[in-house]
Amino acid sequence: MEDPPARSTQAFETEAIHAGEEPNLDPGGTGDLVSPIHLSSTFAMDEAGDPSHGYKYSRLGNPTREALDRRVATLSDAAHAMTFGSGMAAIATTCLTVLESGDHVVAFDGIYGGTKVLFDDYLAEHFDVSVEYVDATDVDAVADAVTPETALCWMESPTNPLLKLCDVEAIGEIADRHDAVLAVDNTFATPYFQHPLALGADVSVYSTTKYLNGHTDSIGGAVVTNDDGLADGIRFVQEYALGAMLAPFDCYLVLRGSKTLPLRMRQHEANATRVANYLTDHEKVTAVHYPGLESHPQHDLATRQMDGFGGVVSFEIDGGGAEARAFAESLDLFTLAVSLGSVESLIEHPASMSASYVPEAERLASGITDSLIRAPVGVESADDLIADLEAGLRHL
Ligand SMILES: Cc1ncc(COP(=O)(O)O)c(C=O)c1O
């Protein structure tokens, strides 16, 4: 593995605006401050073979995508970044690169439901991959689950929707001892609040649909790594085998959205903290899950491992599924919708929305109760958001 790139001397805020978009001031360059959207699917050559400008066909290389890849790599302090047509495409391409038929995977039992579908209904069904889910809040449970056949440890921190954490550094040491790849889904924390590669992960993924783009108008994903071999493998599967790249217009949107990532994340966190404290004190709320609260069972780990606590709060109301659903439907400013990580506040009832396809017993065992609500807190006025929640809770 290569040494990680030296941390640039520029601050995250500066890199978020400039990295990847250096104006071309050479003769023939146009000096665009903002990366142009290169829509061409193919590129003209002056003679057969490798063109001097380096581009042949957009699936194999596109200047707008390369600008975004450089931005994401810089913000993640990673040697390599690749951007994909969705977060799931990034996750699936990583798994299909790392795993071989018969391999064993150890996964956090709280990971995103779509990743579980990939493991259980696709990789296990078609490729004889076995997956053991563990409560990775307990490092010993991960150590006990790893076997000589374990090729991949798949973690997420914080998890969706219960905001559980895993100790990436400790799990990285376990994975290293067993020559397994540690992958961490960093969608919730973003590179602004957490650097899994610096903590010991081999690879980290994002759904750029969420905070990196941040404006509810693009589906995308990214993979970052410092491992040259892994990067070559993932790039080969992405470009030649699966073709799951992010389209140029979406690359432009993520380049634009990511410029304000630090500003947005700070406001998401400030608003989420206000909302979490408000809910904690409310008589109609029985539990609040937010890593920034001292009552969160892993608050110390969050303080150690993250530079901020993120913008998603989940909580349980005093009532059953019907009440929780009616509450979510009654809100005005929080829009009833799945997804997260955008400037708008959203609200969802996981039992009847994002986790509705999970068998009830399995859902309840994973902690997604009928009364659970997930609130990705946006960047509107916190006073207005709390007034909206108050009106909904009053009517319960
Ligand atoms: C933590 C996490 N990872 C991955 C994904 C998948 O991303 P996408 O919807 O962009 O495919 C999601 C989507 O909600 C998610 O929440």
Ligand as a Chemical Component Dictionary entry (heavy atoms), coordinates in Angstrom:
data_LIG
# 
_chem_comp.id                   LIG 
_chem_comp.type                 NON-POLYMER 
_chem_comp.pdbx_formal_charge   0 
_chem_comp.three_letter_code    LIG 
# 
loop_
_chem_comp_atom.comp_id 
_chem_comp_atom.atom_id 
_chem_comp_atom.alt_atom_id 
_chem_comp_atom.type_symbol 
_chem_comp_atom.charge 
_chem_comp_atom.model_Cartn_x 
_chem_comp_atom.model_Cartn_y 
_chem_comp_atom.model_Cartn_z 
_chem_comp_atom.pdbx_ordinal 
LIG C1 C1 C 0 -25.477 4.903 4.395  1  
LIG C2 C2 C 0 -25.898 4.732 2.969  2  
LIG N1 N1 N 0 -25.071 4.119 2.108  3  
LIG C3 C3 C 0 -25.413 3.927 0.821  4  
LIG C4 C4 C 0 -26.640 4.346 0.324  5  
LIG C5 C5 C 0 -26.981 4.082 -1.109 6  
LIG O1 O1 O 0 -26.825 5.245 -1.865 7  
LIG P1 P1 P 0 -27.632 5.526 -3.232 8  
LIG O2 O2 O 0 -29.070 5.691 -2.875 9  
LIG O3 O3 O 0 -26.983 6.776 -3.751 10 
LIG O4 O4 O 0 -27.416 4.360 -4.134 11 
LIG C6 C6 C 0 -27.532 5.003 1.181  12 
LIG C7 C7 C 0 -28.843 5.453 0.686  13 
LIG O5 O5 O 0 -29.712 5.845 1.445  14 
LIG C8 C8 C 0 -27.160 5.204 2.534  15 
LIG O6 O6 O 0 -27.970 5.813 3.409  16 
# 
loop_
_chem_comp_bond.comp_id 
_chem_comp_bond.atom_id_1 
_chem_comp_bond.atom_id_2 
_chem_comp_bond.value_order 
_chem_comp_bond.pdbx_ordinal 
LIG C1 C2 SING 1  
LIG C2 N1 SING 2  
LIG C2 C8 DOUB 3  
LIG N1 C3 DOUB 4  
LIG C3 C4 SING 5  
LIG C4 C5 SING 6  
LIG C4 C6 DOUB 7  
LIG C5 O1 SING 8  
LIG O1 P1 SING 9  
LIG P1 O2 DOUB 10 
LIG P1 O3 SING 11 
LIG P1 O4 SING 12 
LIG C6 C7 SING 13 
LIG C6 C8 SING 14 
LIG C7 O5 DOUB 15 
LIG C8 O6 SING 16 
# 
